[in-house]
Amino acid sequence: MKIVAAKKILKFNDRLAAENRAAFDAAGAFCVNVVGSPGSGKTTLLEALFAAGKGRLRPAVIEGDIAGAVDAQRMENIDVPVVQINTEGACHLDAAMVASAVGELDLGATGFLMIENVGNLVCTAGFDLGEHLRLIVLSTSEGDDKVVKYPAIFQGSHALVITKSDLCPYLNFDPQRLIDDFHRLVPQAPAFQVAALRGDGVQDLAEWLLEKQTGRQGAALPEKK
């Protein structure tokens, strides 16, 4: 019987992730890993971001889903270069999947490479994809207790985006509780409240991302413990 330890798999992934990051740096593409639950509004957020940063972001997208190409089609509809990865059951993307998908994109023409990860608050936490920065997206309809329940994904993120903020008056959701819980794990990370369909708060997020791209301040995720 041969036993392969999970740590060995993760170390191999981390090596590939470092190679991905080096390739992104060489091409001048700033890579953002967008994580969050199914239905949190990740794709709608990307659409709003690209509209807010039109002419400045020069985006390309890698879409990760278990099946289908619904989100990739939405990117094509707004003329954003996109590659769909279907994991066929896997609950997250890994660095090898991203490396394969990148070959279908023109990195040299890309300012921001946005990776929309498979909807999941657990598995996506453990895999570095080579990104410079990780955004955790959480909608108001999911509840304000998720940092307590799923700390790893929040602790490994550089910013929190609370989506569907226009629904707050109709929900039992306290954004300040969520932000306070997040800051206990990542004190210096910003939190943005957006209503992407209306465009509220999206411009502030776009400007922050452009600042991070300029300074490359997000390069390297927090060390795993």
TORKOL-4160 file (C-alpha; in steps of 0.2 Angstrom, whole numbers, padded with zeros to 4 digits, m for minus):
225
<pt num="1" X="0000" Y="0000" Z="0000"/>
<pt num="2" X="0007" Y="0017" Z="m0005"/>
<pt num="3" X="0001" Y="0032" Z="0006"/>
<pt num="4" X="0003" Y="0050" Z="m0001"/>
<pt num="5" X="0002" Y="0063" Z="0012"/>
<pt num="6" X="m0009" Y="0079" Z="0009"/>
<pt num="7" X="0006" Y="0090" Z="0014"/>
<pt num="8" X="0016" Y="0083" Z="m0001"/>
<pt num="9" X="0002" Y="0087" Z="m0013"/>
<pt num="10" X="0000" Y="0104" Z="m0006"/>
<pt num="11" X="0019" Y="0107" Z="m0008"/>
<pt num="12" X="0019" Y="0102" Z="m0026"/>
<pt num="13" X="0004" Y="0114" Z="m0029"/>
<pt num="14" X="0014" Y="0128" Z="m0020"/>
<pt num="15" X="0028" Y="0125" Z="m0032"/>
<pt num="16" X="0017" Y="0126" Z="m0047"/>
<pt num="17" X="0009" Y="0142" Z="m0040"/>
<pt num="18" X="0026" Y="0150" Z="m0038"/>
<pt num="19" X="0029" Y="0146" Z="m0056"/>
<pt num="20" X="0012" Y="0154" Z="m0061"/>
<pt num="21" X="0016" Y="0169" Z="m0051"/>
<pt num="22" X="0033" Y="0171" Z="m0060"/>
<pt num="23" X="0024" Y="0170" Z="m0077"/>
<pt num="24" X="0011" Y="0183" Z="m0072"/>
<pt num="25" X="0025" Y="0195" Z="m0066"/>
<pt num="26" X="0035" Y="0192" Z="m0082"/>
<pt num="27" X="0019" Y="0196" Z="m0092"/>
<pt num="28" X="0014" Y="0211" Z="m0081"/>
<pt num="29" X="m0003" Y="0203" Z="m0077"/>
<pt num="30" X="m0009" Y="0206" Z="m0059"/>
<pt num="31" X="m0019" Y="0190" Z="m0054"/>
<pt num="32" X="m0033" Y="0191" Z="m0042"/>
<pt num="33" X="m0041" Y="0175" Z="m0035"/>
<pt num="34" X="m0060" Y="0178" Z="m0031"/>
<pt num="35" X="m0067" Y="0166" Z="m0019"/>
<pt num="36" X="m0084" Y="0164" Z="m0011"/>
<pt num="37" X="m0100" Y="0153" Z="m0010"/>
<pt num="38" X="m0111" Y="0148" Z="m0024"/>
<pt num="39" X="m0123" Y="0163" Z="m0027"/>
<pt num="40" X="m0113" Y="0176" Z="m0017"/>
<pt num="41" X="m0112" Y="0187" Z="m0033"/>
<pt num="42" X="m0094" Y="0184" Z="m0039"/>
<pt num="43" X="m0098" Y="0185" Z="m0058"/>
<pt num="44" X="m0110" Y="0200" Z="m0056"/>
<pt num="45" X="m0096" Y="0209" Z="m0046"/>
<pt num="46" X="m0084" Y="0205" Z="m0060"/>
<pt num="47" X="m0096" Y="0213" Z="m0073"/>
<pt num="48" X="m0098" Y="0228" Z="m0062"/>
<pt num="49" X="m0079" Y="0230" Z="m0059"/>
<pt num="50" X="m0075" Y="0229" Z="m0077"/>
<pt num="51" X="m0088" Y="0242" Z="m0081"/>
<pt num="52" X="m0081" Y="0253" Z="m0067"/>
<pt num="53" X="m0063" Y="0251" Z="m0073"/>
<pt num="54" X="m0066" Y="0251" Z="m0092"/>
<pt num="55" X="m0051" Y="0256" Z="m0102"/>
<pt num="56" X="m0040" Y="0254" Z="m0086"/>
<pt num="57" X="m0041" Y="0236" Z="m0080"/>
<pt num="58" X="m0038" Y="0226" Z="m0097"/>
<pt num="59" X="m0046" Y="0211" Z="m0089"/>
<pt num="60" X="m0045" Y="0192" Z="m0093"/>
<pt num="61" X="m0055" Y="0179" Z="m0083"/>
<pt num="62" X="m0053" Y="0161" Z="m0079"/>
<pt num="63" X="m0069" Y="0154" Z="m0073"/>
<pt num="64" X="m0070" Y="0138" Z="m0062"/>
<pt num="65" X="m0085" Y="0128" Z="m0061"/>
<pt num="66" X="m0089" Y="0110" Z="m0058"/>
<pt num="67" X="m0099" Y="0109" Z="m0074"/>
<pt num="68" X="m0106" Y="0121" Z="m0087"/>
<pt num="69" X="m0100" Y="0138" Z="m0095"/>
<pt num="70" X="m0114" Y="0150" Z="m0089"/>
<pt num="71" X="m0102" Y="0162" Z="m0081"/>
<pt num="72" X="m0089" Y="0161" Z="m0095"/>
<pt num="73" X="m0103" Y="0165" Z="m0107"/>
<pt num="74" X="m0107" Y="0181" Z="m0097"/>
<pt num="75" X="m0089" Y="0186" Z="m0099"/>
<pt num="76" X="m0090" Y="0183" Z="m0118"/>
<pt num="77" X="m0105" Y="0194" Z="m0118"/>
<pt num="78" X="m0096" Y="0209" Z="m0112"/>
<pt num="79" X="m0081" Y="0205" Z="m0123"/>
<pt num="80" X="m0069" Y="0200" Z="m0109"/>
<pt num="81" X="m0056" Y="0186" Z="m0114"/>
<pt num="82" X="m0061" Y="0170" Z="m0104"/>
<pt num="83" X="m0056" Y="0152" Z="m0102"/>
<pt num="84" X="m0068" Y="0140" Z="m0093"/>
<pt num="85" X="m0061" Y="0126" Z="m0082"/>
<pt num="86" X="m0074" Y="0112" Z="m0078"/>
<pt num="87" X="m0067" Y="0103" Z="m0063"/>
<pt num="88" X="m0079" Y="0088" Z="m0065"/>
<pt num="89" X="m0082" Y="0086" Z="m0047"/>
<pt num="90" X="m0067" Y="0094" Z="m0039"/>
<pt num="91" X="m0073" Y="0108" Z="m0026"/>
<pt num="92" X="m0058" Y="0120" Z="m0030"/>
<pt num="93" X="m0046" Y="0125" Z="m0043"/>
<pt num="94" X="m0027" Y="0121" Z="m0041"/>
<pt num="95" X="m0011" Y="0128" Z="m0048"/>
<pt num="96" X="m0010" Y="0115" Z="m0062"/>
<pt num="97" X="m0027" Y="0119" Z="m0069"/>
<pt num="98" X="m0023" Y="0137" Z="m0069"/>
<pt num="99" X="m0007" Y="0134" Z="m0078"/>
<pt num="100" X="m0016" Y="0124" Z="m0092"/>
<pt num="101" X="m0029" Y="0138" Z="m0094"/>
<pt num="102" X="m0017" Y="0152" Z="m0095"/>
<pt num="103" X="m0010" Y="0145" Z="m0111"/>
<pt num="104" X="m0026" Y="0150" Z="m0119"/>
<pt num="105" X="m0025" Y="0168" Z="m0114"/>
<pt num="106" X="m0014" Y="0183" Z="m0120"/>
<pt num="107" X="m0006" Y="0187" Z="m0104"/>
<pt num="108" X="0005" Y="0201" Z="m0112"/>
<pt num="109" X="m0012" Y="0210" Z="m0116"/>
<pt num="110" X="m0019" Y="0207" Z="m0099"/>
<pt num="111" X="m0018" Y="0220" Z="m0085"/>
<pt num="112" X="m0029" Y="0210" Z="m0072"/>
<pt num="113" X="m0031" Y="0191" Z="m0073"/>
<pt num="114" X="m0046" Y="0187" Z="m0063"/>
<pt num="115" X="m0049" Y="0169" Z="m0057"/>
<pt num="116" X="m0067" Y="0166" Z="m0052"/>
<pt num="117" X="m0064" Y="0150" Z="m0041"/>
<pt num="118" X="m0077" Y="0136" Z="m0039"/>
<pt num="119" X="m0090" Y="0142" Z="m0026"/>
<pt num="120" X="m0084" Y="0135" Z="m0010"/>
<pt num="121" X="m0079" Y="0142" Z="0007"/>
<pt num="122" X="m0069" Y="0127" Z="0012"/>
<pt num="123" X="m0058" Y="0118" Z="m0001"/>
<pt num="124" X="m0053" Y="0134" Z="m0010"/>
<pt num="125" X="m0044" Y="0140" Z="0006"/>
<pt num="126" X="m0030" Y="0128" Z="0005"/>
<pt num="127" X="m0024" Y="0131" Z="m0013"/>
<pt num="128" X="m0013" Y="0145" Z="m0019"/>
<pt num="129" X="m0015" Y="0147" Z="m0038"/>
<pt num="130" X="m0001" Y="0159" Z="m0041"/>
<pt num="131" X="m0012" Y="0175" Z="m0037"/>
<pt num="132" X="m0005" Y="0191" Z="m0031"/>
<pt num="133" X="m0021" Y="0194" Z="m0021"/>
<pt num="134" X="m0036" Y="0185" Z="m0015"/>
<pt num="135" X="m0053" Y="0193" Z="m0013"/>
<pt num="136" X="m0066" Y="0184" Z="m0002"/>
<pt num="137" X="m0084" Y="0188" Z="m0007"/>
<pt num="138" X="m0099" Y="0186" Z="0004"/>
<pt num="139" X="m0117" Y="0191" Z="0001"/>
<pt num="140" X="m0128" Y="0198" Z="0014"/>
<pt num="141" X="m0140" Y="0184" Z="0011"/>
<pt num="142" X="m0127" Y="0171" Z="0018"/>
<pt num="143" X="m0127" Y="0178" Z="0036"/>
<pt num="144" X="m0115" Y="0188" Z="0046"/>
<pt num="145" X="m0107" Y="0173" Z="0056"/>
<pt num="146" X="m0097" Y="0165" Z="0042"/>
<pt num="147" X="m0080" Y="0172" Z="0048"/>
<pt num="148" X="m0082" Y="0162" Z="0064"/>
<pt num="149" X="m0088" Y="0146" Z="0055"/>
<pt num="150" X="m0075" Y="0147" Z="0040"/>
<pt num="151" X="m0060" Y="0156" Z="0047"/>
<pt num="152" X="m0047" Y="0149" Z="0035"/>
<pt num="153" X="m0054" Y="0156" Z="0019"/>
<pt num="154" X="m0055" Y="0173" Z="0027"/>
<pt num="155" X="m0038" Y="0173" Z="0036"/>
<pt num="156" X="m0030" Y="0169" Z="0019"/>
<pt num="157" X="m0038" Y="0184" Z="0010"/>
<pt num="158" X="m0032" Y="0201" Z="0007"/>
<pt num="159" X="m0049" Y="0210" Z="0006"/>
<pt num="160" X="m0067" Y="0206" Z="0010"/>
<pt num="161" X="m0081" Y="0211" Z="m0002"/>
<pt num="162" X="m0099" Y="0211" Z="0005"/>
<pt num="163" X="m0111" Y="0210" Z="m0009"/>
<pt num="164" X="m0129" Y="0213" Z="m0011"/>
<pt num="165" X="m0128" Y="0226" Z="0002"/>
<pt num="166" X="m0144" Y="0234" Z="m0004"/>
<pt num="167" X="m0153" Y="0219" Z="0004"/>
<pt num="168" X="m0147" Y="0223" Z="0022"/>
<pt num="169" X="m0164" Y="0232" Z="0027"/>
<pt num="170" X="m0173" Y="0216" Z="0023"/>
<pt num="171" X="m0161" Y="0204" Z="0031"/>
<pt num="172" X="m0155" Y="0199" Z="0048"/>
<pt num="173" X="m0137" Y="0204" Z="0044"/>
<pt num="174" X="m0125" Y="0215" Z="0053"/>
<pt num="175" X="m0111" Y="0220" Z="0042"/>
<pt num="176" X="m0101" Y="0228" Z="0056"/>
<pt num="177" X="m0101" Y="0211" Z="0065"/>
<pt num="178" X="m0094" Y="0203" Z="0049"/>
<pt num="179" X="m0081" Y="0216" Z="0047"/>
<pt num="180" X="m0076" Y="0216" Z="0065"/>
<pt num="181" X="m0074" Y="0197" Z="0064"/>
<pt num="182" X="m0064" Y="0198" Z="0048"/>
<pt num="183" X="m0052" Y="0211" Z="0056"/>
<pt num="184" X="m0048" Y="0200" Z="0071"/>
<pt num="185" X="m0041" Y="0188" Z="0058"/>
<pt num="186" X="m0033" Y="0201" Z="0046"/>
<pt num="187" X="m0032" Y="0218" Z="0055"/>
<pt num="188" X="m0025" Y="0228" Z="0040"/>
<pt num="189" X="m0036" Y="0221" Z="0026"/>
<pt num="190" X="m0050" Y="0232" Z="0019"/>
<pt num="191" X="m0068" Y="0228" Z="0018"/>
<pt num="192" X="m0080" Y="0234" Z="0004"/>
<pt num="193" X="m0098" Y="0235" Z="0004"/>
<pt num="194" X="m0106" Y="0234" Z="m0013"/>
<pt num="195" X="m0122" Y="0232" Z="m0022"/>
<pt num="196" X="m0115" Y="0227" Z="m0039"/>
<pt num="197" X="m0131" Y="0228" Z="m0049"/>
<pt num="198" X="m0133" Y="0246" Z="m0044"/>
<pt num="199" X="m0115" Y="0250" Z="m0045"/>
<pt num="200" X="m0114" Y="0255" Z="m0027"/>
<pt num="201" X="m0096" Y="0254" Z="m0019"/>
<pt num="202" X="m0089" Y="0246" Z="m0035"/>
<pt num="203" X="m0078" Y="0261" Z="m0040"/>
<pt num="204" X="m0070" Y="0261" Z="m0023"/>
<pt num="205" X="m0065" Y="0243" Z="m0025"/>
<pt num="206" X="m0059" Y="0246" Z="m0043"/>
<pt num="207" X="m0048" Y="0260" Z="m0037"/>
<pt num="208" X="m0041" Y="0249" Z="m0023"/>
<pt num="209" X="m0037" Y="0235" Z="m0035"/>
<pt num="210" X="m0028" Y="0247" Z="m0047"/>
<pt num="211" X="m0017" Y="0254" Z="m0032"/>
<pt num="212" X="m0013" Y="0236" Z="m0028"/>
<pt num="213" X="m0008" Y="0232" Z="m0046"/>
<pt num="214" X="0003" Y="0247" Z="m0046"/>
<pt num="215" X="0012" Y="0243" Z="m0030"/>
<pt num="216" X="0011" Y="0224" Z="m0032"/>
<pt num="217" X="0008" Y="0225" Z="m0013"/>
<pt num="218" X="m0002" Y="0209" Z="m0013"/>
<pt num="219" X="0011" Y="0197" Z="m0019"/>
<pt num="220" X="0011" Y="0181" Z="m0009"/>
<pt num="221" X="m0002" Y="0174" Z="0002"/>
<pt num="222" X="0000" Y="0173" Z="0021"/>
<pt num="223" X="0011" Y="0158" Z="0026"/>
<pt num="224" X="0002" Y="0142" Z="0029"/>
<pt num="225" X="0003" Y="0136" Z="0047"/>
